[in-house]
Amino acid sequence: MDFMKILRSFEDFIFEATSWLAFYPLTLWRVVTRPMTWMAYSDAEQSDEGEGRYDRALSPPLLLLLTVVLLNAISSATHSAPDTTSEVVKAMNSTPENQALTRALVFSLLPLVAAIMMLRARREALSRDALRAPFYAQCYLAAPCALILNSGLFIFAHDQLSNTLGIAVMVIGAAWFLFAQSRWFSAKLAVGLAKGAIWAAGSTVTAIVCLLAILIPIASI
């Protein structure tokens, strides 16, 4: 009986892992081309507690995590970690798992800050349940943003590739993210696109400030 349970669990794992090969690029493409549609899809899936939850796509946190793991694998294969005297930074870069976890936490700040600011703007009480839906939806935006921005940094790191191309890629990625973010804030707060853009810029700057406030002290330890 125990053997059959193990076998069934293994079968489920194999199916889930291989299905990611199809649903990862599909979900990423859908989010890039129709971000609002798929953020609304994420909101709708929050009420589904059954096995069919996120049946048509990867869940937002999983999409972000797989993107970070992919970026980390490419980064590790193409160049080594920079030298540092910080023991904490050395620990972060000591294994691929630590590097991936660090990147995931870094890029999770964007959806976390945006979700909190949206709830505060709507004067809703901050709770785990209230935070979950906007955080999940924002993870759909964070995944392509991480992929595009890191692609630009990858171009910068290679002398044979044009820095102009790297700048163009990063500008396009930032513009896509801020426009989608502006539309999301506009819809959630029932305000115009201009005010939505102000909220989007504010949440992004706040996330960057929070990130620097965390990383700068860590780098000196």
MODELLER restraints for C-alpha pairs under 7 A, 6 or more apart:
rsr = mdl.restraints
at = mdl.atoms
rsr.add(forms.Gaussian(group=physical.xy_distance, feature=features.Distance(at['CA:23:A'], at['CA:57:A']), mean=5.89, stdev=0.5))
rsr.add(forms.Gaussian(group=physical.xy_distance, feature=features.Distance(at['CA:23:A'], at['CA:58:A']), mean=6.16, stdev=0.5))
rsr.add(forms.Gaussian(group=physical.xy_distance, feature=features.Distance(at['CA:24:A'], at['CA:58:A']), mean=6.57, stdev=0.5))
rsr.add(forms.Gaussian(group=physical.xy_distance, feature=features.Distance(at['CA:24:A'], at['CA:63:A']), mean=6.74, stdev=0.5))
rsr.add(forms.Gaussian(group=physical.xy_distance, feature=features.Distance(at['CA:27:A'], at['CA:57:A']), mean=5.54, stdev=0.5))
rsr.add(forms.Gaussian(group=physical.xy_distance, feature=features.Distance(at['CA:27:A'], at['CA:58:A']), mean=6.35, stdev=0.5))
rsr.add(forms.Gaussian(group=physical.xy_distance, feature=features.Distance(at['CA:28:A'], at['CA:144:A']), mean=6.77, stdev=0.5))
rsr.add(forms.Gaussian(group=physical.xy_distance, feature=features.Distance(at['CA:31:A'], at['CA:38:A']), mean=6.00, stdev=0.5))
rsr.add(forms.Gaussian(group=physical.xy_distance, feature=features.Distance(at['CA:31:A'], at['CA:140:A']), mean=6.57, stdev=0.5))
rsr.add(forms.Gaussian(group=physical.xy_distance, feature=features.Distance(at['CA:32:A'], at['CA:144:A']), mean=6.80, stdev=0.5))
rsr.add(forms.Gaussian(group=physical.xy_distance, feature=features.Distance(at['CA:35:A'], at['CA:180:A']), mean=6.58, stdev=0.5))
rsr.add(forms.Gaussian(group=physical.xy_distance, feature=features.Distance(at['CA:36:A'], at['CA:184:A']), mean=6.87, stdev=0.5))
rsr.add(forms.Gaussian(group=physical.xy_distance, feature=features.Distance(at['CA:39:A'], at['CA:137:A']), mean=4.73, stdev=0.5))
rsr.add(forms.Gaussian(group=physical.xy_distance, feature=features.Distance(at['CA:39:A'], at['CA:140:A']), mean=6.76, stdev=0.5))
rsr.add(forms.Gaussian(group=physical.xy_distance, feature=features.Distance(at['CA:42:A'], at['CA:136:A']), mean=6.77, stdev=0.5))
rsr.add(forms.Gaussian(group=physical.xy_distance, feature=features.Distance(at['CA:42:A'], at['CA:137:A']), mean=5.62, stdev=0.5))
rsr.add(forms.Gaussian(group=physical.xy_distance, feature=features.Distance(at['CA:43:A'], at['CA:133:A']), mean=5.58, stdev=0.5))
rsr.add(forms.Gaussian(group=physical.xy_distance, feature=features.Distance(at['CA:43:A'], at['CA:137:A']), mean=6.63, stdev=0.5))
rsr.add(forms.Gaussian(group=physical.xy_distance, feature=features.Distance(at['CA:45:A'], at['CA:53:A']), mean=5.98, stdev=0.5))
rsr.add(forms.Gaussian(group=physical.xy_distance, feature=features.Distance(at['CA:45:A'], at['CA:54:A']), mean=6.27, stdev=0.5))
rsr.add(forms.Gaussian(group=physical.xy_distance, feature=features.Distance(at['CA:46:A'], at['CA:133:A']), mean=6.45, stdev=0.5))
rsr.add(forms.Gaussian(group=physical.xy_distance, feature=features.Distance(at['CA:60:A'], at['CA:136:A']), mean=5.46, stdev=0.5))
rsr.add(forms.Gaussian(group=physical.xy_distance, feature=features.Distance(at['CA:60:A'], at['CA:137:A']), mean=6.65, stdev=0.5))
rsr.add(forms.Gaussian(group=physical.xy_distance, feature=features.Distance(at['CA:60:A'], at['CA:139:A']), mean=5.11, stdev=0.5))
rsr.add(forms.Gaussian(group=physical.xy_distance, feature=features.Distance(at['CA:60:A'], at['CA:140:A']), mean=5.01, stdev=0.5))
rsr.add(forms.Gaussian(group=physical.xy_distance, feature=features.Distance(at['CA:61:A'], at['CA:136:A']), mean=6.46, stdev=0.5))
rsr.add(forms.Gaussian(group=physical.xy_distance, feature=features.Distance(at['CA:61:A'], at['CA:139:A']), mean=5.81, stdev=0.5))
rsr.add(forms.Gaussian(group=physical.xy_distance, feature=features.Distance(at['CA:63:A'], at['CA:143:A']), mean=6.42, stdev=0.5))
rsr.add(forms.Gaussian(group=physical.xy_distance, feature=features.Distance(at['CA:64:A'], at['CA:139:A']), mean=6.23, stdev=0.5))
rsr.add(forms.Gaussian(group=physical.xy_distance, feature=features.Distance(at['CA:64:A'], at['CA:142:A']), mean=6.73, stdev=0.5))
rsr.add(forms.Gaussian(group=physical.xy_distance, feature=features.Distance(at['CA:64:A'], at['CA:143:A']), mean=4.52, stdev=0.5))
rsr.add(forms.Gaussian(group=physical.xy_distance, feature=features.Distance(at['CA:65:A'], at['CA:104:A']), mean=6.14, stdev=0.5))
rsr.add(forms.Gaussian(group=physical.xy_distance, feature=features.Distance(at['CA:67:A'], at['CA:143:A']), mean=6.16, stdev=0.5))
rsr.add(forms.Gaussian(group=physical.xy_distance, feature=features.Distance(at['CA:67:A'], at['CA:147:A']), mean=6.69, stdev=0.5))
rsr.add(forms.Gaussian(group=physical.xy_distance, feature=features.Distance(at['CA:68:A'], at['CA:100:A']), mean=6.10, stdev=0.5))
rsr.add(forms.Gaussian(group=physical.xy_distance, feature=features.Distance(at['CA:68:A'], at['CA:103:A']), mean=6.36, stdev=0.5))
rsr.add(forms.Gaussian(group=physical.xy_distance, feature=features.Distance(at['CA:68:A'], at['CA:104:A']), mean=5.99, stdev=0.5))
rsr.add(forms.Gaussian(group=physical.xy_distance, feature=features.Distance(at['CA:69:A'], at['CA:100:A']), mean=5.51, stdev=0.5))
rsr.add(forms.Gaussian(group=physical.xy_distance, feature=features.Distance(at['CA:72:A'], at['CA:99:A']), mean=6.90, stdev=0.5))
rsr.add(forms.Gaussian(group=physical.xy_distance, feature=features.Distance(at['CA:72:A'], at['CA:100:A']), mean=5.87, stdev=0.5))
rsr.add(forms.Gaussian(group=physical.xy_distance, feature=features.Distance(at['CA:81:A'], at['CA:93:A']), mean=6.81, stdev=0.5))
rsr.add(forms.Gaussian(group=physical.xy_distance, feature=features.Distance(at['CA:84:A'], at['CA:90:A']), mean=6.95, stdev=0.5))
rsr.add(forms.Gaussian(group=physical.xy_distance, feature=features.Distance(at['CA:86:A'], at['CA:219:A']), mean=5.61, stdev=0.5))
rsr.add(forms.Gaussian(group=physical.xy_distance, feature=features.Distance(at['CA:86:A'], at['CA:220:A']), mean=5.96, stdev=0.5))
rsr.add(forms.Gaussian(group=physical.xy_distance, feature=features.Distance(at['CA:86:A'], at['CA:221:A']), mean=5.36, stdev=0.5))
rsr.add(forms.Gaussian(group=physical.xy_distance, feature=features.Distance(at['CA:87:A'], at['CA:221:A']), mean=6.47, stdev=0.5))
rsr.add(forms.Gaussian(group=physical.xy_distance, feature=features.Distance(at['CA:88:A'], at['CA:218:A']), mean=6.51, stdev=0.5))
rsr.add(forms.Gaussian(group=physical.xy_distance, feature=features.Distance(at['CA:88:A'], at['CA:221:A']), mean=6.36, stdev=0.5))
rsr.add(forms.Gaussian(group=physical.xy_distance, feature=features.Distance(at['CA:89:A'], at['CA:219:A']), mean=6.29, stdev=0.5))
rsr.add(forms.Gaussian(group=physical.xy_distance, feature=features.Distance(at['CA:92:A'], at['CA:98:A']), mean=5.18, stdev=0.5))
rsr.add(forms.Gaussian(group=physical.xy_distance, feature=features.Distance(at['CA:92:A'], at['CA:99:A']), mean=5.64, stdev=0.5))
rsr.add(forms.Gaussian(group=physical.xy_distance, feature=features.Distance(at['CA:92:A'], at['CA:102:A']), mean=6.71, stdev=0.5))
rsr.add(forms.Gaussian(group=physical.xy_distance, feature=features.Distance(at['CA:93:A'], at['CA:99:A']), mean=5.21, stdev=0.5))
rsr.add(forms.Gaussian(group=physical.xy_distance, feature=features.Distance(at['CA:106:A'], at['CA:211:A']), mean=6.96, stdev=0.5))
rsr.add(forms.Gaussian(group=physical.xy_distance, feature=features.Distance(at['CA:107:A'], at['CA:142:A']), mean=6.65, stdev=0.5))
rsr.add(forms.Gaussian(group=physical.xy_distance, feature=features.Distance(at['CA:107:A'], at['CA:146:A']), mean=6.97, stdev=0.5))
rsr.add(forms.Gaussian(group=physical.xy_distance, feature=features.Distance(at['CA:109:A'], at['CA:207:A']), mean=5.86, stdev=0.5))
rsr.add(forms.Gaussian(group=physical.xy_distance, feature=features.Distance(at['CA:110:A'], at['CA:142:A']), mean=6.77, stdev=0.5))
rsr.add(forms.Gaussian(group=physical.xy_distance, feature=features.Distance(at['CA:110:A'], at['CA:204:A']), mean=6.49, stdev=0.5))
rsr.add(forms.Gaussian(group=physical.xy_distance, feature=features.Distance(at['CA:110:A'], at['CA:207:A']), mean=5.57, stdev=0.5))
rsr.add(forms.Gaussian(group=physical.xy_distance, feature=features.Distance(at['CA:111:A'], at['CA:135:A']), mean=5.33, stdev=0.5))
rsr.add(forms.Gaussian(group=physical.xy_distance, feature=features.Distance(at['CA:111:A'], at['CA:138:A']), mean=4.61, stdev=0.5))
rsr.add(forms.Gaussian(group=physical.xy_distance, feature=features.Distance(at['CA:111:A'], at['CA:139:A']), mean=5.63, stdev=0.5))
rsr.add(forms.Gaussian(group=physical.xy_distance, feature=features.Distance(at['CA:111:A'], at['CA:142:A']), mean=6.68, stdev=0.5))
rsr.add(forms.Gaussian(group=physical.xy_distance, feature=features.Distance(at['CA:112:A'], at['CA:135:A']), mean=5.72, stdev=0.5))
rsr.add(forms.Gaussian(group=physical.xy_distance, feature=features.Distance(at['CA:113:A'], at['CA:203:A']), mean=6.09, stdev=0.5))
rsr.add(forms.Gaussian(group=physical.xy_distance, feature=features.Distance(at['CA:113:A'], at['CA:207:A']), mean=5.91, stdev=0.5))
rsr.add(forms.Gaussian(group=physical.xy_distance, feature=features.Distance(at['CA:114:A'], at['CA:203:A']), mean=5.29, stdev=0.5))
rsr.add(forms.Gaussian(group=physical.xy_distance, feature=features.Distance(at['CA:115:A'], at['CA:131:A']), mean=6.36, stdev=0.5))
rsr.add(forms.Gaussian(group=physical.xy_distance, feature=features.Distance(at['CA:115:A'], at['CA:134:A']), mean=5.09, stdev=0.5))
rsr.add(forms.Gaussian(group=physical.xy_distance, feature=features.Distance(at['CA:115:A'], at['CA:135:A']), mean=5.31, stdev=0.5))
rsr.add(forms.Gaussian(group=physical.xy_distance, feature=features.Distance(at['CA:116:A'], at['CA:131:A']), mean=6.89, stdev=0.5))
rsr.add(forms.Gaussian(group=physical.xy_distance, feature=features.Distance(at['CA:117:A'], at['CA:203:A']), mean=6.85, stdev=0.5))
rsr.add(forms.Gaussian(group=physical.xy_distance, feature=features.Distance(at['CA:119:A'], at['CA:126:A']), mean=6.85, stdev=0.5))
rsr.add(forms.Gaussian(group=physical.xy_distance, feature=features.Distance(at['CA:122:A'], at['CA:189:A']), mean=6.69, stdev=0.5))
rsr.add(forms.Gaussian(group=physical.xy_distance, feature=features.Distance(at['CA:141:A'], at['CA:177:A']), mean=6.72, stdev=0.5))
rsr.add(forms.Gaussian(group=physical.xy_distance, feature=features.Distance(at['CA:145:A'], at['CA:173:A']), mean=6.03, stdev=0.5))
rsr.add(forms.Gaussian(group=physical.xy_distance, feature=features.Distance(at['CA:145:A'], at['CA:177:A']), mean=6.26, stdev=0.5))
rsr.add(forms.Gaussian(group=physical.xy_distance, feature=features.Distance(at['CA:148:A'], at['CA:169:A']), mean=6.73, stdev=0.5))
rsr.add(forms.Gaussian(group=physical.xy_distance, feature=features.Distance(at['CA:148:A'], at['CA:170:A']), mean=6.44, stdev=0.5))
rsr.add(forms.Gaussian(group=physical.xy_distance, feature=features.Distance(at['CA:148:A'], at['CA:173:A']), mean=5.45, stdev=0.5))
rsr.add(forms.Gaussian(group=physical.xy_distance, feature=features.Distance(at['CA:149:A'], at['CA:170:A']), mean=5.09, stdev=0.5))
rsr.add(forms.Gaussian(group=physical.xy_distance, feature=features.Distance(at['CA:149:A'], at['CA:173:A']), mean=6.26, stdev=0.5))
rsr.add(forms.Gaussian(group=physical.xy_distance, feature=features.Distance(at['CA:152:A'], at['CA:166:A']), mean=4.29, stdev=0.5))
rsr.add(forms.Gaussian(group=physical.xy_distance, feature=features.Distance(at['CA:152:A'], at['CA:167:A']), mean=6.49, stdev=0.5))
rsr.add(forms.Gaussian(group=physical.xy_distance, feature=features.Distance(at['CA:152:A'], at['CA:169:A']), mean=5.44, stdev=0.5))
rsr.add(forms.Gaussian(group=physical.xy_distance, feature=features.Distance(at['CA:152:A'], at['CA:170:A']), mean=5.26, stdev=0.5))
rsr.add(forms.Gaussian(group=physical.xy_distance, feature=features.Distance(at['CA:153:A'], at['CA:166:A']), mean=6.67, stdev=0.5))
rsr.add(forms.Gaussian(group=physical.xy_distance, feature=features.Distance(at['CA:155:A'], at['CA:161:A']), mean=5.82, stdev=0.5))
rsr.add(forms.Gaussian(group=physical.xy_distance, feature=features.Distance(at['CA:155:A'], at['CA:163:A']), mean=6.73, stdev=0.5))
rsr.add(forms.Gaussian(group=physical.xy_distance, feature=features.Distance(at['CA:155:A'], at['CA:166:A']), mean=5.20, stdev=0.5))
rsr.add(forms.Gaussian(group=physical.xy_distance, feature=features.Distance(at['CA:156:A'], at['CA:163:A']), mean=5.51, stdev=0.5))
rsr.add(forms.Gaussian(group=physical.xy_distance, feature=features.Distance(at['CA:156:A'], at['CA:166:A']), mean=5.84, stdev=0.5))
rsr.add(forms.Gaussian(group=physical.xy_distance, feature=features.Distance(at['CA:178:A'], at['CA:200:A']), mean=6.21, stdev=0.5))
rsr.add(forms.Gaussian(group=physical.xy_distance, feature=features.Distance(at['CA:178:A'], at['CA:201:A']), mean=6.99, stdev=0.5))
rsr.add(forms.Gaussian(group=physical.xy_distance, feature=features.Distance(at['CA:181:A'], at['CA:200:A']), mean=5.45, stdev=0.5))
rsr.add(forms.Gaussian(group=physical.xy_distance, feature=features.Distance(at['CA:182:A'], at['CA:193:A']), mean=6.29, stdev=0.5))
rsr.add(forms.Gaussian(group=physical.xy_distance, feature=features.Distance(at['CA:182:A'], at['CA:196:A']), mean=4.47, stdev=0.5))
rsr.add(forms.Gaussian(group=physical.xy_distance, feature=features.Distance(at['CA:182:A'], at['CA:197:A']), mean=4.31, stdev=0.5))
rsr.add(forms.Gaussian(group=physical.xy_distance, feature=features.Distance(at['CA:182:A'], at['CA:200:A']), mean=5.17, stdev=0.5))
rsr.add(forms.Gaussian(group=physical.xy_distance, feature=features.Distance(at['CA:183:A'], at['CA:193:A']), mean=6.24, stdev=0.5))
rsr.add(forms.Gaussian(group=physical.xy_distance, feature=features.Distance(at['CA:183:A'], at['CA:196:A']), mean=6.33, stdev=0.5))
rsr.add(forms.Gaussian(group=physical.xy_distance, feature=features.Distance(at['CA:185:A'], at['CA:196:A']), mean=4.86, stdev=0.5))
rsr.add(forms.Gaussian(group=physical.xy_distance, feature=features.Distance(at['CA:185:A'], at['CA:199:A']), mean=6.64, stdev=0.5))
rsr.add(forms.Gaussian(group=physical.xy_distance, feature=features.Distance(at['CA:185:A'], at['CA:200:A']), mean=6.78, stdev=0.5))
rsr.add(forms.Gaussian(group=physical.xy_distance, feature=features.Distance(at['CA:186:A'], at['CA:192:A']), mean=5.67, stdev=0.5))
rsr.add(forms.Gaussian(group=physical.xy_distance, feature=features.Distance(at['CA:186:A'], at['CA:193:A']), mean=5.42, stdev=0.5))
rsr.add(forms.Gaussian(group=physical.xy_distance, feature=features.Distance(at['CA:186:A'], at['CA:195:A']), mean=6.94, stdev=0.5))
rsr.add(forms.Gaussian(group=physical.xy_distance, feature=features.Distance(at['CA:186:A'], at['CA:196:A']), mean=4.36, stdev=0.5))
